[in-house]
Amino acid sequence: MTEEVPKDLQPTIPVRHDWYQSDSAVVITILVKNIKADQLQINFAEKRVTADITVPGYQTCNLDFHLLYKIIPGQSSYVLTPSKIEIKLKKSEGIRWDKLEGDAVENIKTIRIDQTHLLSGPPAYPTSKKGKDWNQVEKEIKKQEAEEKPEGEEALNQLFQNIYGKGSDEVKKAMNKSYMESGGTVLSTNWSEVGNKKVEVKPPDGMEYKKWDS
C-alpha cells in the first residue's frame, strides 16, 4: 500500500501569470498546463479575484489578486485551455490601470488650488520671498514715472504735444501749417497770423537754411 505524501511535502504546481488590459477590460493570463475544469475554482469580487487550483499529488495553488480598481463581477469570466487559464475582468470605469494590484489611493496625487484670490481681484505675482506685494511695487513704479520731469528737447516736445492735444481746431491747423511751410523752423498757434500767408523759413541765429534738390 502506497503511503500518502503529506501536503507540505508535495511539489508545487508550476504556475506563472501575466496581465494586460483594453479600454473596457483587464485580462489575467495564468500559464499552467493540463488543468481540468473540476480542479479549478475562480471567484470574482469588486476588488478581488481568487483562483484555486487543486491537482492530486500537488500542493493546492491559491492565487489571490487584490485589484487596483473595481470590476463588475457579474460581467467577468474565464476560459480554460490545455495551456492556460484566461480570466477576463470587466472594468467598472474606463480608466487606465497602472498596475494589476494595489491601493488606488496611492496612485492619486491630490492638488489643492487656493482660489481665494479669485474673489479679491487679480492674483499677486508669485515670489520666493514672503511679504512682497508686487501689485504695490507696480503702483510705485507708475507713480515714479508720472513724477519724473522731462528735460531739454524731450520737455519741449512734450510741451508741444500738450498744446496740440488740448488746442482748438484753429490752433492745430496753425501749428501744422507753420511747421510744414517753414521746414520745421517755425511753430505758431495763431491761425490769424499764419492762415492767410505762407510761413517763411526762419533758421536759428547764425545758421543758414539751404533747400536740397531732390
Protein Blocks (a to p, Z undefined) as FASTA:
>chain_A
ZZdddfklpccddddddddddfkbccdddddehiafklpccdddfkbccdddddehiacd
ddddddfbdcdfklgccdddfkbccdddddfbdcddfbfbdcfklmpccddddfklmmno
paddddfbehiafklmmmmmmmmmmmpccehjllmmmmmmmmmmmmcfklmmmmmmmmmm
nnopaccfbfklmmmpccdddddehiacddddZZ
